[in-house]
Amino acid sequence: QVQLVESGGGLVQPGGSLRLSCAASGFTGRIKNLIMRWCRQVPGKEREFVARIESGSDSTMYGDSAEGRFTISRDDAKNTLYLEINRLKPEDTGVYSCNAYRRGAMTSYWGQGTQVTVSS
């Protein structure tokens, strides 16, 4: 059974840092072969793309709001996707979810999300 479990969220003061984790299990083969993304959901708004890491090459792409302060990475040996966020701002608040899929596949998998709240 495929499962994605996020962790690492919490209440952080503006200017702080967080590293979110997404533990993947149940996938056939290495997670390096998956396209994996982080997205953010804020109540009343559509889910927003934050960052993506490509299958194979591990090239990365970021949403407009994430450029410069967010870093997506993964540890293939630990089957874990990460999102490091620096210089946190109140507008970074939301539920961060990870997503994984194979290129060309019909099925996309999502985790339950982890809440990040940036407030003083």
VEXPA-26081 format. One record per residue (C-alpha): residue in one letter; x negated, z, y. Coordinates in steps of 0.001 Angstrom, whole numbers, plus 500000, padded with zeros to 6 digits. Layout:
AXZY/...
// end
This chain:
Q500000500000500000/V498577498922503336/Q498280501712505867/L496904502075509377/V496552505610510738/E495528506235514329/S493959509409515660/G491982510676518613/G494616510707521315/G495399513662523519/L495613514987527040/V492616514033529144/Q491780514475532802/P491218511403534956/G487627510254534686/G487252511506531138/S486626509576527940/L488277509206524566/R487518507463521316/L490547506418519310/S490254505700515608/C492388503642513253/A491755504247509560/A492713501273507404/S493548501460503719/G495168499284501065/F493791495986502336/T492211493602499869/G488586493088500813/R486701494202503889/I488358494913507222/K485740492611508741/N487908489801507397/L490876490942509477/I491826490299513055/M492443493751514501/R493948494762517818/W494801497756519945/C498011497673521948/R499605500183524314/Q503278501083524699/V504721502862527697/P508403503931527733/G510533501290529406/K507860498601529212/E506889495972526683/R503964496620524389/E500781495539526120/F497734493949524543/V494593496026525116/A491794494655522947/R491088492481519921/I488220492038517496/E487974488763515654/S487573488375511899/G484088487472510678/S482295487073514004/D483448490420515468/S483774488759518847/T485979490761521200/M488627490088523790/Y490276492450526270/G493473492558528236/D493268492477532009/S493830496219532305/A491111497004529747/E488229494913531023/G485124496954531785/R486218500412530599/F487416499782527050/T485296498936524030/I486727497875520687/S484571498102517584/R484839498703513860/D482863500220511044/D483365498047507978/A481874500668505643/K484352503295506879/N487309500903507093/T487881502168510617/L488673500479513916/Y487745502209517167/L488690502029520820/E486474503813523294/I487960504353526729/N485817505510529639/R486683506584533166/L490273507184532139/K493011506615534695/P496618507878534751/E497796504310534182/D495998504330530810/T498687506726529567/G500705505473526615/V500961505256522849/Y498045503292521449/S498670501477518188/C496398499416516014/N497413496149514420/A495796494143511651/Y496441490746510127/R494731487825508447/R494519484536510287/G497402482339509216/A499204485138507387/M502902485830507870/T502494489602507678/S501129491822510414/Y500584495552509957/W500967498315512539/G500108501965512657/Q502368504665514070/G500274505124517185/T498484507957518951/Q499533509330522334/V497076509252525203/T498032511140528353/V495786511036531388/S496710513729533871/S495155516472535932/
// end
